Amino acid sequence: MKITSAQFAKGARGSDSIFEDGIPQVAFIGRSNVGKSSVINFLVGQNDLAKTSSFPGRTQKINLFLINKALYFVDLPGYGYAKVPNKLKDSLRAMVNWYFFVSNCQQKKLS
């Protein structure tokens, strides 16, 4: 697929109508600071669409990028090592779990 347009759609921390709009989602998940945001930037041919940092734990929301007005790239917070307080680590872990185990279950029920 040739990517002709890419734009930041929204950053969410949980339940949001954007997850129910019927647009397919491709999620990027992995350990903290392995390059998930960098891969998104590479795929869309932009250097600064997804914010990157050498600081583990930079992505602290579920960031959605609308690609070709047809699908979302979903940049998830990393798991494992992050230079953030334990309370925030727990919050990020809960957010990722919500995305995979609650949000997607709700979407299947809507279909």
WODA-V564097 format. One record per residue. RES is the residue in one letter. PHI is phi in degrees with one decimal (999 if undefined). NEAR is the number of other ideal C-beta (glycine too) atoms within 10 Angstrom. Layout:
res | phi | near
RES | PHI | NEAR
RES | PHI | NEAR
//
This chain:
res | phi | near
M | 999 | 8
K | -88.3 | 4
I | -90.3 | 12
T | -106.2 | 10
S | -148.8 | 10
A | -150.3 | 20
Q | -145.8 | 12
F | -66.4 | 13
A | -98.2 | 17
K | -173.4 | 15
G | -111.1 | 15
A | -126.0 | 19
R | -113.7 | 14
G | 169.0 | 13
S | -49.8 | 12
D | -159.1 | 14
S | -62.8 | 8
I | -61.0 | 16
F | -77.7 | 24
E | -113.7 | 12
D | -84.2 | 12
G | 83.8 | 8
I | -79.7 | 15
P | -59.5 | 8
Q | -126.8 | 17
V | -114.8 | 12
A | -93.9 | 16
F | -109.2 | 20
I | -130.0 | 15
G | 174.5 | 13
R | -63.4 | 13
S | -60.3 | 20
N | 62.9 | 21
V | -99.8 | 14
G | 110.5 | 14
K | -59.3 | 23
S | -65.9 | 24
S | -64.0 | 13
V | -64.0 | 15
I | -60.1 | 22
N | -58.3 | 19
F | -63.2 | 12
L | -63.4 | 18
V | -91.3 | 19
G | 74.0 | 10
Q | -128.0 | 14
N | -86.5 | 10
D | -135.1 | 8
L | -67.2 | 19
A | -92.1 | 24
K | -69.9 | 13
T | -120.9 | 17
S | -162.4 | 10
S | -83.2 | 6
F | -86.9 | 11
P | -61.1 | 16
G | 100.1 | 19
R | -64.8 | 18
T | -77.7 | 23
Q | -123.1 | 16
K | -136.8 | 15
I | -87.8 | 25
N | -96.7 | 24
L | -111.6 | 23
F | -121.3 | 24
L | -83.0 | 17
I | -109.5 | 22
N | 52.3 | 12
K | 53.6 | 10
A | -131.0 | 10
L | -156.3 | 14
Y | -106.7 | 20
F | -92.1 | 24
V | -111.6 | 20
D | -95.7 | 25
L | -94.4 | 20
P | -59.6 | 25
G | -73.6 | 24
Y | -118.0 | 15
G | 90.6 | 13
Y | -70.6 | 12
A | -146.5 | 22
K | -85.8 | 11
V | -138.5 | 17
P | -59.6 | 10
N | -56.1 | 8
K | -61.8 | 8
L | -69.4 | 13
K | -56.6 | 18
D | -62.4 | 10
S | -65.1 | 14
L | -65.9 | 23
R | -61.1 | 14
A | -64.2 | 13
M | -63.5 | 18
V | -65.8 | 16
N | -60.1 | 12
W | -59.6 | 17
Y | -58.1 | 20
F | -80.7 | 12
F | -106.5 | 9
V | -113.2 | 14
S | -56.7 | 20
N | -67.8 | 14
C | -67.4 | 9
Q | -65.6 | 11
Q | -64.0 | 14
K | -64.4 | 8
K | -66.5 | 7
L | -74.7 | 8
S | -74.4 | 5
//
